[in-house]
């Protein structure tokens, strides 16, 4: 071919010209003389590869992506006050605490509603499949305004939520069970607390084998165990009471592990870990950390959760370092005791409204509905993942919009790949509320 140096034909064929350097001394090939600087009628190219100009390989970035936002038509209901997410990702239960019933007779004094959503068979989104209203007049759903007012089993087929009689000031745990042949839920139990015990929190084990109703002002907890013979829950042992003056609001938050053999209990001054390890399977204290990571008044222990195998327990400590999460692990030298593993310095303006840990213990999510960055009271949710011995932010902070107080309640799937975050006061304080579902992509 004219203008081609035959001695470099193989080089020309085997290498793309764009990968190599500008004209310089070296072995020549392929461009006719007179074009640029040339030697012996050819422009010369250096055989050194242009690494600096190579197009980089694309970086695969894993991020949290908004999958769906759940809302309801009725406004001013505080939809999202409390949420619960089945670990298989199929069901979401949401309390709309301010739902009113003006069409009922005057003085009915009912308030609140439970909304249940199910994932479509094709996985494209969630649809509402059932709702539940207060069981009678003068009943209020979501009694204490705390996130721990509703809990759901791993398969989503059993739900417990708190309800309060505003006349007698007595709280109950309402247990719902999914029908075998459809997606409707029926009331299985109304598990009442003591008279005048005020507000309550609730929990259910992942396998639905146990439920707990905690009257935290009275510092009492009742545990009920499922009888597989008749499908009913029966009280297990006596009421668990706490006389420790330092452990105020015993039961302010409660959470079971998967098989229901461990119950972590929040207080205003540190968490307790209970287990059915006593004589005859009676419940007993395994570990307590009263004042162990702080002092009274700093909110230590208000929010708690536990991994599925009970290997990790987490609790909030909002009053230190602008907000910490204390992580506990089993003490290998003193089983079944627990010990502090590490502290996550969340730095969330000293407010932690909700926390949750994935069943596999790989991720933790924190909500702060009072966070003011980038806007006033926008709120935020932050996911942490285990990285060696440390916990690091997983992708980025997830903020709400101005005034939404996003992060009111949070939950996470078993493997940490899906999260739900609620705002009961969106948009901008209007109290309509929403629940956002994110998937890790």
C-alpha positions in Angstrom: 0.0 0.0 0.0 1.4 3.5 -0.8 2.6 5.4 2.2 2.8 2.4 4.5 6.0 1.1 5.9 5.8 -2.6 5.3 8.2 -3.3 8.2 5.5 -2.0 10.5 2.5 -3.6 8.9 2.1 -6.2 11.7 2.5 -3.5 14.4 -0.2 -1.4 12.7 -2.6 -4.4 12.5 -2.1 -5.6 16.1 -2.4 -2.2 17.8 -5.0 0.5 17.7 -3.3 3.7 16.7 -5.3 5.7 19.3 -3.6 3.8 22.1 -0.1 5.1 21.4 1.9 8.3 21.8 2.4 11.3 19.7 5.1 11.7 17.0 8.7 11.2 18.3 11.8 9.2 17.6 11.2 5.5 17.4 10.3 3.0 14.9 8.2 4.5 12.2 5.1 3.5 10.5 2.1 4.4 8.4 1.5 8.2 7.7 2.8 9.7 4.5 5.6 12.3 4.6 4.7 15.9 4.8 2.2 15.4 7.5 3.6 16.8 10.8 7.2 16.1 11.7 8.6 13.3 9.7 11.8 11.3 9.2 12.5 9.5 5.9 9.1 10.3 4.6 7.1 8.9 7.6 5.7 10.4 10.8 7.1 8.5 13.7 5.2 7.3 16.8 6.5 6.2 20.1 5.7 2.6 20.9 5.0 3.5 24.5 1.3 3.0 25.4 -0.6 6.1 26.4 -1.8 4.8 29.8 -2.6 8.4 30.9 -5.2 8.8 28.2 -6.8 5.4 28.5 -10.5 5.5 29.1 -11.2 4.2 32.7 -13.4 1.2 33.3 -16.9 2.1 34.5 -17.2 2.0 38.3 -20.3 0.2 39.6 -21.8 2.3 42.3 -24.2 0.7 44.8 -26.8 3.2 46.0 -30.1 3.4 47.8 -32.8 4.0 45.3 -36.4 5.1 46.1 -38.6 2.1 45.1 -42.1 3.4 46.2 -43.8 5.9 48.4 -46.8 4.7 50.3 -49.6 7.2 51.2 -53.3 7.1 51.9 -56.1 9.3 50.6 -57.2 10.7 54.0 -55.2 13.7 55.2 -54.1 14.7 58.7 -53.9 11.1 60.0 -50.2 11.0 60.9 -49.8 8.0 58.6 -46.4 6.5 59.3 -46.3 7.2 63.1 -45.2 3.6 63.5 -44.1 1.0 60.9 -43.2 -2.7 60.7 -41.6 -4.6 57.8 -41.7 -8.4 57.4 -38.2 -9.7 57.0 -39.0 -11.4 53.7 -40.1 -8.0 52.3 -43.7 -9.1 51.5 -45.7 -7.1 54.1 -45.6 -3.6 55.6 -47.8 -2.6 58.5 -48.3 1.2 59.2 -50.1 3.0 62.0 -52.0 6.2 61.1 -52.4 7.4 64.6 -54.7 10.4 64.1 -57.4 8.8 62.0 -60.8 9.9 63.3 -64.3 8.4 62.9 -66.8 11.3 62.7 -69.4 9.0 61.1 -69.7 6.9 64.3 -72.0 8.1 67.1 -70.9 11.2 69.0 -68.5 10.5 71.8 -67.1 7.3 70.2 -63.6 8.7 70.9 -62.0 6.3 68.5 -58.6 7.2 67.0 -56.0 5.5 64.8 -56.0 2.9 62.1 -53.6 0.1 60.9 -52.9 -0.2 57.2 -51.4 -3.4 55.8 -49.7 -3.5 52.4 -48.5 -6.5 50.4 -45.8 -6.8 47.7 -47.3 -7.6 44.3 -46.6 -11.0 42.8 -44.5 -9.4 40.1 -42.5 -7.4 42.6 -43.3 -4.1 41.1 -44.8 -2.4 44.2 -47.0 -2.7 47.3 -50.8 -2.5 47.4 -53.0 -2.0 50.5 -54.7 -5.3 51.3 -56.4 -4.6 54.7 -57.1 -2.1 57.4 -58.0 -2.4 61.1 -59.8 0.2 63.2 -60.0 0.5 67.0 -61.7 -2.5 68.6 -64.4 -0.4 70.5 -65.3 3.1 71.6 -62.7 5.0 73.6 -59.9 3.0 72.0 -56.9 4.6 70.5 -54.4 2.7 68.2 -50.7 3.5 68.7 -51.1 4.5 72.3 -47.7 5.9 73.2 -46.7 7.7 69.9 -43.6 5.5 70.0 -42.2 3.5 67.1 -42.5 0.3 69.1 -46.3 0.4 68.8 -46.4 -2.2 66.0 -44.4 -5.3 65.2 -44.7 -8.0 62.6 -43.4 -11.6 62.2 -40.7 -12.5 59.6 -43.3 -13.9 57.2 -45.7 -11.0 57.7 -48.6 -13.3 58.7 -48.9 -12.2 62.3 -49.0 -8.6 63.6 -49.3 -7.1 67.0 -50.0 -3.4 67.8 -50.8 -1.4 70.9 -54.2 0.0 71.7 -55.4 2.0 74.7 -58.7 2.5 76.4 -58.8 6.2 77.1 -61.5 5.8 79.7 -59.7 3.3 81.9 -56.1 4.3 80.8 -55.5 0.6 80.1 -53.4 -0.6 77.2 -53.6 -3.9 75.2 -51.7 -5.7 72.5 -54.0 -6.6 69.6 -52.8 -9.7 67.7 -53.8 -10.1 64.0 -53.4 -13.3 62.0 -53.6 -13.5 58.2 -56.2 -15.8 56.7 -54.9 -18.9 55.0 -56.9 -18.3 51.8 -56.6 -14.5 51.3 -54.7 -11.5 52.4 -57.1 -10.3 55.1 -56.2 -10.3 58.7 -58.4 -11.3 61.7 -58.1 -10.3 65.3 -56.7 -13.3 67.1 -56.2 -11.8 70.6 -56.6 -8.8 72.7 -53.9 -9.1 75.4 -54.8 -6.6 78.1 -52.4 -5.1 80.5 -53.1 -4.1 84.1 -55.8 -1.5 84.8 -54.6 2.0 84.6 -51.2 1.0 83.2 -51.2 3.8 80.7 -49.2 3.4 77.4 -47.6 0.3 76.1 -45.1 -1.0 73.5 -45.2 -4.4 71.8 -43.0 -7.0 70.1 -43.3 -10.3 68.3 -40.5 -12.8 67.6 -39.5 -13.5 64.0 -41.1 -17.0 64.1 -44.3 -15.6 65.7 -43.8 -18.0 68.7 -43.9 -15.2 71.3 -45.3 -11.7 71.8 -44.6 -9.2 74.5 -46.7 -6.3 75.9 -44.7 -3.8 77.9 -46.4 -1.2 80.3 -43.3 1.0 80.6 -44.7 3.5 83.0 -45.5 0.7 85.4 -42.3 -1.1 84.5 -44.1 -4.3 83.7 -43.7 -6.8 80.8 -46.0 -9.7 79.9 -44.8 -12.4 77.6 -47.2 -14.7 75.7 -46.2 -17.9 74.0 -48.0 -19.5 71.0 -49.7 -22.8 71.8 -49.2 -24.7 68.5 -52.0 -27.1 69.5 -54.8 -24.5 69.4 -53.1 -21.6 67.7 -53.6 -19.3 70.7 -51.2 -17.2 72.7 -51.0 -18.0 76.4 -49.2 -16.1 79.1 -45.8 -17.4 79.9 -44.8 -17.2 83.5 -45.6 -14.2 85.7 -45.4 -10.5 84.9 -41.8 -9.3 84.6 -41.4 -6.3 86.9 -38.4 -4.1 87.5 -37.9 -2.4 90.9 -34.6 -0.8 90.0 -35.1 3.0 90.5 -32.4 3.7 88.0 -34.2 1.8 85.2 -37.0 4.3 84.5 -39.5 3.4 81.8 -38.6 -0.2 81.7 -40.0 -1.4 78.4 -39.9 1.9 76.6 -38.8 -0.2 73.6 -38.8 -4.0 73.2 -37.6 -6.4 70.5 -37.4 -10.2 70.2 -34.8 -12.2 68.2 -36.0 -14.7 65.6 -36.8 -17.7 67.8 -38.1 -15.6 70.7 -35.5 -16.8 73.2 -34.1 -13.3 73.8 -35.9 -10.1 74.5 -34.0 -6.8 74.6 -35.7 -4.1 76.7 -35.1 -0.4 76.6 -35.2 2.1 79.5 -34.2 5.7 80.0 -30.9 4.6 81.4 -29.6 1.6 79.6 -30.9 -1.7 78.1 -31.7 -5.1 79.5 -31.3 -8.4 77.7 -33.7 -11.1 79.0 -33.7 -14.8 78.2 -35.9 -17.8 79.0 -32.9 -19.3 80.8 -34.3 -19.7 84.3 -35.8 -22.7 86.1 -38.4 -24.3 83.9 -37.8 -21.8 81.1 -38.7 -18.8 83.2 -37.5 -15.4 82.0 -34.5 -13.9 83.7 -32.0 -11.1 83.1 -29.0 -12.2 81.1 -27.3 -8.8 81.0 -28.1 -5.2 82.0 -26.2 -2.1 81.1 -27.9 0.4 83.4 -25.8 3.5 83.2 -23.1 1.5 81.5 -22.5 3.8 78.6 -23.7 7.1 80.1 -25.8 8.6 82.8 -29.5 9.1 83.4 -30.9 11.9 81.3 -28.8 11.2 78.2 -31.4 8.9 76.6 -29.2 5.9 76.8 -31.2 2.7 76.0 -34.4 4.4 74.8 -34.4 2.6 71.5 -33.2 -1.1 71.1 -33.1 -3.9 68.6 -31.5 -7.3 68.3 -30.2 -9.5 65.4 -32.0 -12.6 64.4 -29.6 -15.0 66.0 -29.2 -12.7 69.1 -25.5 -12.3 68.4 -25.8 -8.4 68.2 -27.8 -6.0 70.3 -28.0 -2.3 69.6 -29.3 0.7 71.6 -29.4 4.4 71.2 -27.4 7.0 73.2 -28.5 10.3 71.7 -27.2 12.5 74.5 -23.5 11.9 73.9 -21.3 13.1 70.9 -24.4 14.4 69.1 -25.9 10.9 69.1 -24.4 7.4 69.3 -25.4 3.8 68.7 -23.9 1.4 71.2 -23.4 -2.1 69.7 -23.1 -5.2 72.0 -22.0 -8.7 71.2 -21.9 -11.9 73.1 -19.1 -12.1 75.6 -17.1 -15.2 74.5 -15.5 -15.5 77.9 -18.7 -15.2 79.9 -21.6 -16.7 77.9 -24.5 -16.0 77.8 -23.5 -12.5 78.9 -23.1 -9.6 76.5 -20.3 -6.9 76.3 -19.9 -3.7 74.4 -18.4 -4.3 70.9 -18.2 -0.7 69.5 -19.9 2.6 69.4 -21.2 4.2 66.2 -20.8 8.0 66.3 -23.8 8.9 64.3 -23.5 12.7 64.9 -27.3 13.3 64.3 -27.8 16.4 66.4 -28.5 14.5 69.6 -31.8 13.0 68.4 -32.4 9.3 67.6 -36.1 8.6 66.9 -35.8 5.0 65.7 -33.3 2.2 65.1 -33.3 -1.2 63.5 -30.8 -4.0 62.7 -31.1 -6.5 59.9 -31.7 -10.1 60.9 -28.4 -11.2 59.6 -26.7 -8.4 61.6 -25.0 -6.9 58.6 -26.7 -3.4 58.6 -28.1 -0.9 61.0 -30.5 1.9 60.1 -31.0 5.0 62.2 -33.8 7.6 62.0 -33.7 11.2 63.3 -37.0 13.1 62.6 -35.7 16.3 64.0 -32.6 16.6 61.8 -32.1 20.1 60.3 -29.7 19.5 57.4 -30.2 20.7 54.6 -33.6 22.1 55.6 -35.4 22.8 58.9 -36.9 19.6 60.4 -36.4 17.7 57.2 -35.3 14.6 59.1 -32.9 11.9 58.0 -32.3 8.2 57.8 -28.8 6.7 57.8 -27.8 3.1 57.1 -24.5 1.7 58.4 -22.9 -1.5 57.2 -20.3 -3.7 58.9 -16.8 -3.2 57.4 -14.3 -5.4 59.3 -14.4 -4.3 62.9 -16.0 -0.9 62.0 -19.5 0.3 61.0 -19.5 2.7 58.1 -22.2 4.7 56.3 -23.7 2.6 53.5 -23.8 5.0 50.5 -25.2 8.3 51.9 -27.6 10.0 54.3 -31.3 9.9 53.1 -32.9 13.2 53.9 -36.6 14.2 53.9 -38.1 17.4 52.7 -38.4 20.6 54.8 -40.8 20.2 57.7 -41.5 16.5 57.0 -39.6 15.1 60.1 -38.6 12.2 58.0 -37.1 9.2 59.9 -39.9 9.0 62.5 -39.7 5.2 62.3 -37.5 2.8 60.3 -37.2 -0.9 59.6 -35.0 -3.1 57.4 -35.2 -6.4 55.6 -33.5 -9.6 56.8 -30.4 -9.1 54.5 -30.3 -5.3 54.7 -31.2 -4.8 51.0 -34.5 -3.0 51.6 -35.4 -0.3 54.1 -38.6 1.6 55.0 -38.6 5.1 56.5 -41.7 7.1 57.6 -42.7 10.7 58.0 -45.9 11.2 60.0 -45.9 15.0 59.5 -45.4 15.4 55.7 -45.8 17.4 53.7 -44.1 20.2 55.7 -45.9 19.6 58.9 -49.4 18.9 57.5 -49.6 15.5 59.2 -50.6 13.5 56.1 -47.6 11.3 56.3 -45.9 8.8 54.0 -43.7 5.7 54.0 -40.8 5.5 51.6 -39.3 2.2 50.5 -35.7 2.1 49.3 -33.8 -0.7 47.6 -30.1 -1.1 47.5 -29.2 -1.2 43.8 
